[in-house]
Amino acid sequence: MNAQELKDKTPDQLRDQLVALKKEAFNLRFQQATGQLENTARMRVVRRDVARVNTVLNQKAAEAAAVKGA
């Protein structure tokens, strides 16, 4: 997923995606702890996707505040 795809989504869609990514991150951590994780690179990808979603959400919030304040 890239930032442009995320910018096209609504804040509600982004929050739903954030919840799904955090669940996946939890499951990956659980698999790693039990020795069942096969693709360790997936943890890094999910962590970065969470950061991307948070960044876009913050940008949209700041943009909305700027429009509301003007």
C-alpha positions as CSV (number, residue, x, y, z in Angstrom):
1,M,0.0,0.0,0.0
2,N,1.3,3.5,-0.7
3,A,0.4,6.9,0.7
4,Q,-1.6,8.0,-2.4
5,E,-4.0,5.1,-2.0
6,L,-4.5,6.0,1.7
7,K,-5.1,9.7,0.9
8,D,-8.0,8.7,-1.3
9,K,-9.8,7.0,1.6
10,T,-12.0,8.6,4.2
11,P,-11.0,8.9,7.8
12,D,-13.4,6.1,8.8
13,Q,-11.9,3.7,6.2
14,L,-8.5,4.6,7.5
15,R,-9.5,3.9,11.1
16,D,-10.9,0.5,10.1
17,Q,-7.7,-0.3,8.2
18,L,-5.7,0.8,11.2
19,V,-7.6,-1.6,13.5
20,A,-7.1,-4.5,11.0
21,L,-3.3,-3.8,10.7
22,K,-2.9,-3.7,14.5
23,K,-4.7,-7.0,14.8
24,E,-2.4,-8.4,12.2
25,A,0.6,-7.0,14.0
26,F,-0.6,-8.7,17.2
27,N,-1.0,-12.0,15.5
28,L,2.4,-11.8,14.0
29,R,4.0,-11.0,17.4
30,F,2.1,-14.0,18.8
31,Q,3.4,-16.3,16.0
32,Q,6.9,-15.1,16.6
33,A,6.7,-15.7,20.3
34,T,5.5,-19.3,19.7
35,G,8.1,-19.9,16.9
36,Q,5.5,-20.3,14.2
37,L,6.4,-17.1,12.2
38,E,7.7,-18.0,8.8
39,N,7.9,-14.6,7.1
40,T,9.6,-12.2,9.5
41,A,9.7,-9.4,7.0
42,R,5.9,-9.1,7.2
43,M,6.3,-7.6,10.7
44,R,8.3,-4.7,9.3
45,V,5.8,-4.2,6.5
46,V,2.8,-4.1,8.8
47,R,4.6,-1.8,11.2
48,R,5.3,0.7,8.4
49,D,1.8,0.4,7.1
50,V,0.5,1.3,10.6
51,A,2.8,4.4,10.5
52,R,1.6,5.4,7.1
53,V,-2.1,5.2,8.1
54,N,-1.4,7.2,11.2
55,T,0.5,9.8,9.2
56,V,-2.4,10.2,6.7
57,L,-4.9,10.4,9.5
58,N,-3.0,13.1,11.2
59,Q,-2.6,15.0,7.9
60,K,-6.3,14.9,7.3
61,A,-7.0,16.0,10.9
62,A,-4.7,19.0,10.5
63,E,-6.1,19.8,7.2
64,A,-9.7,19.8,8.6
65,A,-8.6,22.0,11.5
66,A,-7.0,24.5,9.2
67,V,-10.1,24.7,7.1
68,K,-12.3,25.0,10.1
69,G,-10.1,27.7,11.7
70,A,-10.0,29.8,8.5
